[in-house]
């Protein structure tokens, strides 16, 4: 085909096509129109529409609990012995005579506490106030007061203070026995003395024991940041209820690594009430020490394999068990009808009795069963442990 005719043909085709498209659009407008897809988008008008106690904010819980958490400053007067180097003649020749007599100085420390009664009672850790000569309590509202020690318990590391102020906020006690692993918790205290601070985490474990921290242990473990100065502060649930007293951290550096422990309110409440009533916890005591049975001990005492219990290794002279007729080498099988296989369980079972109550001991002596009733004495006071975080 001749090039000129080809150009004319193409131009005519384009013209016809445009004319056809115009007619289709004019008479059938929906034929070439693309229908837009409808997408439903759900929007909230404001952030406040979400629950203030949910995953967005725990401000309501903090506002409820924080006013009852206090900062505790303690002062202790200690005697500092002079450095022996000051008495060295050569040292004195070059540097002169140094102090040669003991001198007094004040040691200060920081901690936290929880107001649990509008009468002014404060719960804290024993190691926070132990040995202090002066204790000052600072409230969130700016007030402060000198605190009096009502009593303490080194074996659970709890202590009760009292201040004389009016219109005090009081913490609501929660049910620590209902706490589950994974529950959100908030730690409120005074870490490093920077002022009241709130950290968040979850319950990592419950019923932690045999850690060698306290004599009586049943800790709540949490990864909420707990640092020096948090001791004695509050561990609260997502609603602002007290479930534990922050006590100690596991750390090689002294800072938080996500392993902190709190004394549950199920223990703290009972200790607190006894301290207020008697000035100290009243626990039962028998004056025995025992250890788990090993295959060697079973053979030595002529017991059958599989026998469960604890062999009594130490008996305190004129103690309650000694007076009742218990002898070293007896195998403790059960207390008050409950079988025993762990020394810590035996300690708890005995200490849960009040002094003067009867304790039924089921024993094995020379392979024969024996039942003895002992009258519990009062557990002697022990010295507080050291090395706290």
RAGI-V219906 format. One record per residue. N is the residue number from 1. RES is the residue in one small letter. PHI is phi in radians with two decimals (* if undefined). PSI is psi in radians with two decimals (none if undefined). OMEGA is omega as a letter, one per 40 degrees, with the letter a starting at -180 (none if undefined). Layout:
# RAGI-V219906
n->(N N)
res->(RES RES)
phi->(PHI PHI)
psi->(PSI PSI)
omega->(OMEGA OMEGA)
This chain:
# RAGI-V219906
n->(1 2 3 4 5 6 7 8 9 10 11 12 13 14 15 16 17 18 19 20 21 22 23 24 25 26 27 28 29 30 31 32 33 34 35 36 37 38 39 40 41 42 43 44 45 46 47 48 49 50 51 52 53 54 55 56 57 58 59 60 61 62 63 64 65 66 67 68 69 70 71 72 73 74 75 76 77 78 79 80 81 82 83 84 85 86 87 88 89 90 91 92 93 94 95 96 97 98 99 100 101 102 103 104 105 106 107 108 109 110 111 112 113 114 115 116 117 118 119 120 121 122 123 124 125 126 127 128 129 130 131 132 133 134 135 136 137 138 139 140 141 142 143 144 145 146 147 148 149 150 151 152 153 154 155 156 157 158 159 160 161 162 163 164 165 166 167 168 169 170 171 172 173 174 175 176 177 178 179 180 181 182 183 184 185 186 187 188 189 190 191 192 193 194 195 196 197 198 199 200 201 202 203 204 205 206 207 208 209 210 211 212 213 214 215 216 217 218 219 220 221 222 223 224 225 226 227 228 229 230 231 232 233 234 235 236 237 238 239 240 241 242 243 244 245 246 247 248 249 250 251 252 253 254 255 256 257 258 259 260 261 262 263 264 265 266 267 268 269 270 271 272 273 274 275 276 277 278 279 280 281 282 283 284 285 286 287 288 289 290 291 292 293 294 295 296 297 298 299 300 301 302 303 304 305 306 307 308 309 310 311 312 313 314 315 316 317 318 319 320 321 322 323 324 325 326 327 328 329 330 331 332 333 334 335 336 337 338 339 340 341 342 343 344 345 346 347 348 349 350 351 352 353 354 355 356 357 358 359 360 361 362 363 364 365 366 367 368 369 370 371 372 373 374 375 376 377 378 379 380 381 382 383 384 385 386 387 388 389)
res->(x x x x x x x x x x x x x x x x x x x x x x x x x x x x x x x x x x x x x x x x x x x x x x x x x x x x x x x x x x x x x x x x x x x x x x x x x x x x x x x x x x x x x x x x x x x x x x x x x x x x x x x x x x x x x x x x x x x x x x x x x x x x x x x x x x x x x x x x x x x x x x x x x x x x x x x x x x x x x x x x x x x x x x x x x x x x x x x x x x x x x x x x x x x x x x x x x x x x x x x x x x x x x x x x x x x x x x x x x x x x x x x x x x x x x x x x x x x x x x x x x x x x x x x x x x x x x x x x x x x x x x x x x x x x x x x x x x x x x x x x x x x x x x x x x x x x x x x x x x x x x x x x x x x x x x x x x x x x x x x x x x x x x x x x x x x x x x x x x x x x x x x x x x x x x x x x x x x x x x x x x x x x x x x x x x x x x x x x x x x x x x x x x x x x x)
phi->(* -1.18 -0.97 -1.15 -1.16 -1.13 -1.11 -1.10 -1.15 -1.14 -1.09 -1.15 -1.14 -1.12 -1.11 -1.09 -1.13 -1.11 -1.14 -1.13 -1.09 -1.10 -1.15 -1.11 -1.19 -1.25 -1.68 -2.27 -1.09 -1.43 -1.20 -1.81 -1.43 -1.52 -1.31 -1.26 -1.31 -1.53 -2.04 -1.55 -1.97 -1.72 -2.16 -1.73 -1.20 -2.68 -1.13 -1.16 -1.18 -1.41 -1.14 -1.26 -1.82 -1.65 -1.24 -1.40 -2.71 -2.01 -1.06 -1.13 -1.14 -1.14 -1.12 -1.36 -1.66 -1.04 -1.03 -1.59 -1.72 -2.05 -1.64 -2.10 -1.94 -2.09 -2.31 -2.33 -1.57 -2.09 -1.72 -1.87 -1.38 -1.18 -1.14 -0.99 -1.10 -1.12 -1.57 -1.24 -1.02 -1.18 -1.07 -1.12 -1.11 -1.60 -2.03 1.52 -1.43 -1.62 -1.12 -2.07 -2.22 -1.05 -2.29 -1.67 -2.56 -1.77 -1.80 -2.04 -2.54 -2.14 -2.85 -2.37 -2.75 -2.26 -1.38 -1.99 -2.64 -1.24 -1.41 1.83 -1.38 -2.20 -1.78 -2.61 -1.50 -1.11 -1.26 -1.28 -1.99 -1.04 1.36 -1.28 -1.61 -2.59 -2.28 -2.05 -1.95 -2.07 -1.59 -1.13 -1.43 1.73 -1.35 -2.52 -2.78 -1.39 -1.80 -1.86 -1.46 -1.42 2.99 -2.53 -2.41 -1.06 -1.32 -1.98 1.06 -2.17 -2.58 -2.12 -1.98 -2.48 -2.16 -1.87 -2.38 -1.72 0.93 -1.53 -1.32 -2.20 -1.35 -1.54 -1.42 -1.66 -1.74 -1.14 -1.22 -1.66 -1.17 -2.07 -1.07 1.83 -1.13 -1.30 -2.34 -2.15 -1.81 -2.11 -3.01 -2.19 -1.17 1.00 1.28 -1.37 2.06 -1.02 -2.37 -2.06 -2.17 -2.15 -2.88 -2.22 -1.34 -1.49 -2.91 -2.23 1.19 -1.20 -2.55 0.99 -1.64 1.35 -1.60 -2.16 -1.17 -1.92 -2.21 -2.80 -1.30 -1.58 -1.70 -2.49 -1.76 -1.09 -1.06 -2.15 -2.25 -0.93 1.85 -1.33 -0.96 1.56 -1.39 -1.71 -1.93 -2.06 -1.44 -1.21 -1.89 1.55 -1.59 -1.26 -2.09 -2.94 -1.91 -1.06 -2.20 -2.72 -2.14 -1.74 -2.80 -1.53 -1.82 1.62 -1.84 -1.27 -2.18 1.54 -2.24 -2.14 -2.27 -2.25 -1.39 -1.18 -1.13 -1.08 -1.56 -1.06 -1.10 -1.14 -1.11 -1.03 -1.13 -1.22 -1.11 -1.15 -1.39 -2.01 1.49 -2.90 -1.29 -1.82 -2.17 -1.26 -2.67 -1.97 1.38 -2.26 -2.25 -2.46 -2.43 -1.15 -1.31 -1.94 -0.95 -1.18 -1.21 -1.03 -1.20 -1.15 -1.66 1.18 -1.72 -1.24 -1.11 1.62 -1.12 -1.78 2.62 -2.25 -1.57 -1.38 -1.69 -2.34 -2.29 -1.31 -1.05 1.13 -1.36 -0.98 -1.19 -1.08 -1.15 -1.41 1.89 -1.24 -2.18 -1.04 1.69 -1.10 -1.81 -1.44 -1.70 -2.71 -2.16 0.94 1.49 -1.78 -1.09 -2.11 -2.50 -2.42 -1.08 -1.19 -1.13 -1.12 -1.02 -1.16 -1.10 -1.25 -1.21 -1.26 -1.44 -1.49 -0.97 1.73 -1.40 -1.52 -2.15 -1.57 -1.95 -1.79 -2.14 -2.15 -2.25 0.97 1.42 -1.98 -1.24 -2.62 -2.05 -2.30 -1.85 -2.04 -1.72 -1.13 -1.66 -1.58 -1.10 -1.13 -1.19 -2.03 -1.43 -1.17 -1.35 -2.00 1.43 -1.29 -1.56)
psi->(2.51 2.43 -0.65 -0.70 -0.59 -0.74 -0.73 -0.68 -0.77 -0.73 -0.69 -0.68 -0.74 -0.72 -0.77 -0.70 -0.78 -0.68 -0.71 -0.75 -0.67 -0.75 -0.73 -0.72 -0.59 -0.78 -0.45 1.28 -0.50 -0.15 -0.71 -0.02 2.29 2.10 2.21 2.45 2.32 2.16 2.18 2.09 2.19 2.13 2.60 2.43 -0.58 2.68 -0.50 -0.20 -0.38 2.77 2.32 -0.22 0.12 -2.64 -0.22 -0.71 2.51 0.43 -0.63 -0.71 -0.73 -0.75 -0.51 -0.66 -0.65 -0.66 -0.42 0.03 2.25 2.75 2.42 2.14 2.25 2.66 2.38 2.28 2.11 2.69 2.20 2.12 2.52 2.63 2.26 -0.39 -0.49 -0.40 -0.09 2.20 -0.65 -0.73 -0.77 -0.57 -0.67 -0.61 -0.05 3.08 2.18 -3.12 2.33 0.17 2.66 2.60 2.73 2.49 2.78 2.22 2.31 2.60 2.86 2.65 -2.91 2.95 2.98 2.18 2.07 0.08 2.42 -0.04 -0.10 0.14 2.37 2.33 2.31 -3.04 2.53 -0.63 -0.25 -0.66 -0.04 2.20 0.07 2.48 -0.39 2.42 2.17 2.31 2.33 2.19 2.83 -0.50 0.10 -0.22 2.78 2.78 2.68 2.35 2.55 2.40 2.07 -0.67 2.92 2.86 1.69 -0.46 -0.37 -0.06 0.81 2.61 2.71 2.26 2.93 2.37 2.68 1.50 2.69 2.83 0.91 2.44 2.52 2.46 2.49 2.21 2.29 -3.13 1.63 -0.43 -0.25 -0.05 2.41 2.63 2.25 -0.23 2.46 2.34 2.72 2.33 2.19 2.21 -2.79 1.19 2.31 0.25 0.29 -0.22 2.98 2.27 2.51 2.26 2.72 2.59 -2.76 2.93 2.04 -0.54 2.80 2.77 0.48 2.26 -3.11 0.61 -0.22 0.34 -0.93 2.89 -0.76 2.01 2.37 0.97 2.63 2.18 2.41 2.71 0.12 2.32 2.09 2.22 2.95 2.28 -0.40 -0.32 2.29 -0.13 -3.06 2.43 2.00 2.75 -3.08 -0.10 0.04 0.25 2.43 2.19 -0.17 2.83 2.01 2.30 -0.84 2.73 2.69 2.01 2.43 -0.27 -0.23 -0.15 3.03 2.31 0.32 0.23 1.66 2.74 2.46 2.49 2.13 2.67 -0.39 -0.54 -0.80 -0.67 -0.81 -0.75 -0.76 -0.81 -0.68 -0.65 -0.74 -0.66 -0.78 -0.14 -0.10 2.78 2.47 1.96 2.58 2.71 2.39 -0.32 0.74 2.72 2.44 2.79 2.78 2.62 2.31 2.86 -0.63 -0.71 -0.66 -0.73 -0.69 -0.61 0.07 0.59 2.69 2.61 2.44 -0.09 2.25 2.52 -2.97 2.40 2.30 1.98 -0.52 2.39 2.11 2.20 2.30 0.28 2.99 -0.76 -0.70 -0.76 -0.51 -0.20 0.13 2.51 2.63 2.43 -0.27 2.55 2.06 2.01 -0.68 2.68 2.13 0.66 -0.08 2.18 2.57 2.39 0.02 2.32 -0.60 -0.65 -0.66 -0.76 -0.79 -0.73 -0.71 -0.78 -0.37 -0.26 2.59 2.63 2.34 -0.27 2.69 2.43 2.18 2.12 2.18 2.10 2.89 2.18 2.06 0.68 0.01 2.47 2.57 2.38 2.26 2.45 2.19 2.61 2.10 2.38 -3.08 2.28 2.23 2.63 2.53 2.87 2.55 2.61 2.73 -3.13 0.54 2.74 none)
omega->(a a a i i i i a a i i a i a i a i i i i i a a a a a i a a a a a i a i i a i i i a a i a a a a i i a i a a a a a i a a i i a i a a a a i a i a i a i a i a i a i i i i a a a a a a i i a a a a a i i a i i i a i a i a i a i a i a i a i i i i i a i i i i a i a a i a i i a i a a a i a i i i a i a i i i i a a a a i a i i i i i i a i i i a i a a i a i i a i i a a i a i i i i i a a a a i i a a a a i i a i i i a i i i i i a i a a i i i a i a i i a i i a i a i a i a a i a i a i a i i i a i i i a a a i i a i a a i a i i i i a i i a a i i a a a i a a i i a a a a a i i a i a i a i i a i a i i i i i i a a a i a i i a i a i a i a a a i a a a i a a i i a i i a i a i i i a a i a i a a a i a a a i i i a a i a i i i i a i i i a a i a i i a i a i a i a i i i a i i a i i i i i i i i a i none)
